[in-house]
Amino acid sequence: MLKSLFSRGPSIPASKLPNANAFVDVVVAGRASRSVSVDSVTAKGIVVRGVIGRSGESVVLLYDSGHGRLRAATRITGASGDRTTLALPARVTSASVSPGSSGGGAQKRQTVRLDALVPGTWRFAPGGKGTGEFVKANIRDISRGGCSLILDRELKRGSSVEVQLRLRESGAPLVLLGEVMRQERIASSGRFSHGLRFHGIRPEEDHAIVEFINRKQAELRSRGLA
């Protein structure tokens, strides 16, 4: 059924295209990357939530699938209301490893995680845009790819949220978009831990996260705790 849906379009397996309700990073006509959610994928194209550009503009998509991190070039074919339609890409390539880098090294750096509790705040971000006031929360297991958000309430898997973290003593806090990938109840406290995956991380944000992890790990080592 799924294969026949795309039989008249580009010869790309449906498994290599984004899934409905998944988040994708989009770069439109060379502008800064942003993260949006996918509304639907059909033979007519990929529909994402939000207006990301004008008809005819080129778009690069970055997203995760069963085949790893993928990259696809396409273009905007139309926008209506709060939805943008993209043409099905003619080609999909791997974006897991940048040219000239070591796959093993990149994977190792991506999975570096800091098991420490950090105060922060959060709010819902439907469609990738934060709404309402930030509310206090505890955040732990911070990595370049995500974190754990600990709350008194349970969030549904697939929910889009913004988390606000102050990783440096000076400067503005980071506001990062995350998707709830899993959740579990903490038996000892009755609270809920939510595993978030970050979307649309900019280079300066990635650098701030790595710097924070390295600094905290150095502090723990100096105290004989790591």
Buried (B, 14 or more C-beta within 10 A) or exposed (E): EEEEEBEEBBEBEBEBBBBEEBBBBBBBBEEEBBBBBBBEBEEEBBBBBBBBBEEEBEBBBBBBBEEEBBBBBBBBBBBEEEBBBBBBBEEBEEBBBEEEEEEEEEEEBEEBBBEBEBEBBBBBBEBBBBEEEBBEBBBBBBBBBBBBBBBEEBBEEEBBBBBBBBBEEEEEBBBBBBBBEEBEEEEEEEBBBBBBBBBBBEEEBBEBBBEBBEEBBEEBEEEEEE
